[in-house]
Amino acid sequence: MIQSCYSKVPPHRVNGWGLTPEVIPMLPDSNRKRSNNRAYYAAHREELIAAERIRYFANRDEKLAYQVAYRDANRDRLRARDRAYYAAHREERLARNNVYGKMLTSRFKEWLHIYKDLNPCADCGNPSRDLHHVDPADKTVDISKMCGSSLDALETEMEKCVALCRPCHKLRHYAMVKEAS
């Protein structure tokens, strides 16, 4: 006898959705499959959303524990499946990641150029090209290496900086080195 994947219902699921007998009368009649009908959905939107929330939150911790146990028990099989999928779709994935990476880089550079254009050099007033960390101890990361970071992280790091033109930036670093020695 061939065993269906539906024949083994996980222990946390009651009636297939994790619903207890007390909750079932509160749900709309799902046997008629009316939720796929747009007019029905529009008329009963709040009811359907409430029912979906009940389904989601009923026995949620037990569902998550089951998922973790399943992943732990089938780690090698899942890893092999993921590797096979990646091997079959490698070029597509690389192309998509390349496009996404270029988009992030261009957005990052655009935002950085706008900031530099709006903030002239703090020392001489010329157009700024460099960002100088006022206190090197506060420096978390080099701004040039933050390309994949969020704009919020970039903005947080830039608050610790002052915009300078290249000659003024060199003079500030020279003064810092001279002061340290």
Backbone torsions as a table, in degrees:
resi	resn	phi	psi	omega
1	MET	NA	130.8	178.1
2	ILE	-81.3	131.4	-177.5
3	GLN	-94.5	128.2	179.4
4	SER	-77.3	152.8	176.7
5	CYS	-68.5	-15.8	179.8
6	TYR	-90.2	-7.1	-177.1
7	SER	-76.2	-23.4	178.2
8	LYS	-101.5	94.5	178.4
9	VAL	-86.2	126.6	179.6
10	PRO	-57.5	150.8	-175.2
11	PRO	-63.0	-24.4	-178.1
12	HIS	-80.2	-9.6	-177.9
13	ARG	-97.2	126.6	174.1
14	VAL	-116.5	128.1	-177.4
15	ASN	61.2	24.7	174.7
16	GLY	81.3	-14.7	-177.2
17	TRP	-123.5	4.3	-175.8
18	GLY	75.8	27.8	-176.5
19	LEU	-97.4	138.1	176.4
20	THR	-89.6	159.1	-179.1
21	PRO	-59.7	-25.9	179.8
22	GLU	-72.1	-28.4	-174.9
23	VAL	-84.5	-28.5	-173.5
24	ILE	-56.6	-43.3	179.5
25	PRO	-63.9	-20.5	-178.9
26	MET	-78.4	-14.3	-176.6
27	LEU	-87.0	151.6	176.0
28	PRO	-68.4	163.3	-178.3
29	ASP	-67.7	105.3	-175.7
30	SER	-88.3	-8.0	-178.9
31	ASN	-69.2	-25.4	-177.1
32	ARG	-86.4	-9.4	178.6
33	LYS	57.3	37.4	-178.7
34	ARG	-76.4	-15.7	-176.2
35	SER	-65.6	-17.7	177.1
36	ASN	-79.9	-15.0	179.9
37	ASN	-80.1	125.6	-175.8
38	ARG	-61.5	-42.1	-179.1
39	ALA	-64.7	-42.1	178.8
40	TYR	-63.8	-43.2	180.0
41	TYR	-62.5	-42.4	-179.6
42	ALA	-63.5	-38.5	-178.5
43	ALA	-75.7	-29.3	-174.5
44	HIS	-119.5	30.7	-173.9
45	ARG	-57.3	-50.0	-177.8
46	GLU	-62.2	-41.1	178.5
47	GLU	-61.8	-45.0	-178.1
48	LEU	-66.4	-39.5	178.0
49	ILE	-65.5	-42.6	177.9
50	ALA	-62.3	-41.3	179.1
51	ALA	-64.4	-39.7	178.9
52	GLU	-65.2	-39.2	176.9
53	ARG	-64.0	-40.8	178.3
54	ILE	-62.4	-43.9	178.4
55	ARG	-60.8	-40.6	-176.3
56	TYR	-69.3	-44.8	-173.5
57	PHE	-84.9	-12.9	178.5
58	ALA	-69.3	118.8	177.7
59	ASN	57.7	35.4	-176.1
60	ARG	-61.4	-42.6	-178.9
61	ASP	-63.9	-39.3	178.5
62	GLU	-66.7	-37.7	177.6
63	LYS	-63.1	-45.4	-179.8
64	LEU	-64.4	-39.3	178.1
65	ALA	-63.9	-39.3	177.9
66	TYR	-63.7	-42.8	-179.9
67	GLN	-63.2	-42.5	179.1
68	VAL	-63.7	-44.3	179.1
69	ALA	-63.2	-40.0	179.1
70	TYR	-63.6	-45.2	179.4
71	ARG	-62.8	-40.5	179.2
72	ASP	-65.6	-40.8	-177.8
73	ALA	-72.3	-28.1	-175.2
74	ASN	-116.9	27.0	-174.7
75	ARG	-56.0	-47.4	-177.3
76	ASP	-65.7	-42.4	179.6
77	ARG	-64.8	-42.6	179.4
78	LEU	-66.8	-39.0	178.8
79	ARG	-65.1	-41.6	177.9
80	ALA	-64.5	-40.2	177.3
81	ARG	-62.0	-43.6	179.7
82	ASP	-65.3	-39.9	178.7
83	ARG	-65.9	-40.8	178.8
84	ALA	-64.5	-40.8	178.2
85	TYR	-63.1	-44.1	-179.6
86	TYR	-63.5	-41.4	179.5
87	ALA	-62.8	-38.3	-179.3
88	ALA	-73.6	-28.2	-175.4
89	HIS	-119.3	25.6	-172.7
90	ARG	-58.7	-51.5	-176.4
91	GLU	-61.8	-42.2	179.1
92	GLU	-62.5	-44.6	179.7
93	ARG	-63.6	-44.2	-179.8
94	LEU	-64.2	-41.0	178.9
95	ALA	-63.9	-43.2	179.7
96	ARG	-64.6	-43.0	178.9
97	ASN	-65.4	-36.3	179.4
98	ASN	-64.8	-44.0	178.4
99	VAL	-63.2	-44.3	-179.9
100	TYR	-64.2	-42.5	178.7
101	GLY	-62.6	-41.2	178.2
102	LYS	-65.8	-38.1	178.8
103	MET	-63.6	-44.2	178.0
104	LEU	-62.4	-43.5	-179.6
105	THR	-62.4	-45.6	-178.4
106	SER	-66.1	-39.3	178.6
107	ARG	-65.1	-42.4	178.9
108	PHE	-61.5	-48.8	-179.1
109	LYS	-64.0	-40.8	179.6
110	GLU	-61.0	-46.4	-179.4
111	TRP	-63.3	-41.1	-179.5
112	LEU	-65.8	-41.2	179.0
113	HIS	-66.2	-39.5	177.2
114	ILE	-61.0	-44.6	179.4
115	TYR	-60.7	-45.3	-178.5
116	LYS	-67.6	-35.5	178.5
117	ASP	-68.3	-35.0	-178.5
118	LEU	-80.6	-20.6	-177.7
119	ASN	-117.0	104.0	178.2
120	PRO	-72.6	174.0	-179.7
121	CYS	-57.9	133.6	-178.3
122	ALA	-70.7	-23.5	-177.8
123	ASP	-90.5	-49.3	-172.6
124	CYS	-115.7	-12.5	178.0
125	GLY	88.5	-2.4	176.5
126	ASN	-70.8	165.4	177.0
127	PRO	-58.7	135.0	-177.2
128	SER	-87.1	146.5	176.5
129	ARG	-128.7	-14.8	-176.9
130	ASP	-124.5	154.9	173.2
131	LEU	-116.2	126.6	-175.4
132	HIS	-112.9	125.5	175.1
133	HIS	-72.1	121.0	-177.5
134	VAL	-64.3	-46.8	177.3
135	ASP	-115.0	107.6	-177.4
136	PRO	-60.0	-22.1	179.2
137	ALA	-69.8	-27.4	179.5
138	ASP	-81.4	-10.0	-175.9
139	LYS	-67.2	117.9	179.4
140	THR	-86.7	-47.4	-177.1
141	VAL	-150.8	155.5	176.0
142	ASP	-69.3	132.0	-177.4
143	ILE	-62.7	-33.6	179.9
144	SER	-66.6	-17.9	-180.0
145	LYS	-100.4	9.4	-177.6
146	MET	-97.1	19.2	-172.6
147	CYS	-57.4	-38.6	-179.4
148	GLY	-87.6	-2.6	-176.8
149	SER	-77.7	168.3	177.6
150	SER	-74.9	160.7	178.5
151	LEU	-68.1	-27.1	176.5
152	ASP	-65.7	-43.1	178.0
153	ALA	-64.6	-40.4	177.7
154	LEU	-62.8	-44.3	-179.3
155	GLU	-63.5	-40.1	178.5
156	THR	-61.9	-42.0	-179.9
157	GLU	-70.8	-34.8	-178.8
158	MET	-72.6	-21.2	176.2
159	GLU	-65.9	-22.5	179.4
160	LYS	-86.3	-0.7	-173.7
161	CYS	-113.9	165.8	172.6
162	VAL	-127.4	140.7	-179.2
163	ALA	-80.8	131.3	-179.9
164	LEU	-136.2	154.3	169.7
165	CYS	-80.1	167.1	-174.7
166	ARG	-61.7	-45.5	-179.9
167	PRO	-61.9	-40.6	-179.9
168	CYS	-68.5	-35.7	178.2
169	HIS	-63.6	-42.8	177.5
170	LYS	-63.1	-40.6	179.2
171	LEU	-63.9	-40.3	179.0
172	ARG	-64.0	-43.9	179.0
173	HIS	-66.4	-38.2	177.9
174	TYR	-61.8	-42.6	178.2
175	ALA	-64.0	-38.8	179.0
176	MET	-65.4	-41.5	179.8
177	VAL	-67.9	-41.8	-180.0
178	LYS	-64.4	-39.0	178.8
179	GLU	-65.8	-38.2	-177.5
180	ALA	-71.0	-29.5	-178.8
181	SER	-95.0	NA	NA
